[in-house]
Amino acid sequence: MSAVPVRPARGRGVQREPEAFRARLLTGTDWFKHYYTGERVAILATGSEAASILPEVLHTAASVMVFEESPTWVTPVPVPLGPLRRTVSRIWLRASVPDAWTRRQLTPHKQFDGPHVTVSPSYYAALRDPRARLIHWPAYAIVANGVRCADGVEYQADTIILGATSRLAHSTLPQGARS
């Protein structure tokens, strides 16, 4: 089975695979109009988008895989700018995510930048749900039945959600992609 390399649309963009694309592909906010009863859903999005999408999709999906492109700081409630926001973000992460490895994956790689904090009281709780799974390897390709990671593992999905600001959102979609 060949794969569609996941690259932003420059030059040739994403190459099309010869095998028919079977998953439903939703981009931007199109995910909001659907129910995912019994479906395996893959979310390819930035941390702030994943924090908004996952809790909503998890209500009806059988399982959800989150391929978080770039983690973001999360607070459960709006917090004023300044050192308090950083403290609340770090405490919320530590209190909500008991596993050290997962906590490391959810910690932004850059230094704390105050204005870029997402408010989501349910994101970390949704990630602890047994039906949700944070995938630690970056998405490399969209294949006929789902998503292939950089480590070569393919994750089967009935629906793939590309966040509006995802690096993949403006890529050429695979041939046969349906929304």
Secondary structure, DSSP 8 states (H G I E B T S, - for coil): ---EE---SSTT-S---SS---SEEEETTGGGG---BT-EEEEEE-HHHHHHHHHHHTTTBSEEEEEESS--EEESS---SSHHHHHHHHHHHHHH---HHHHHHHS-SS---TT-EEE-SSHHHHHHSTTEEE--S-EEEEETTEEEETTS-EEE-SEEEE-TTSTTTTS---TT-B-
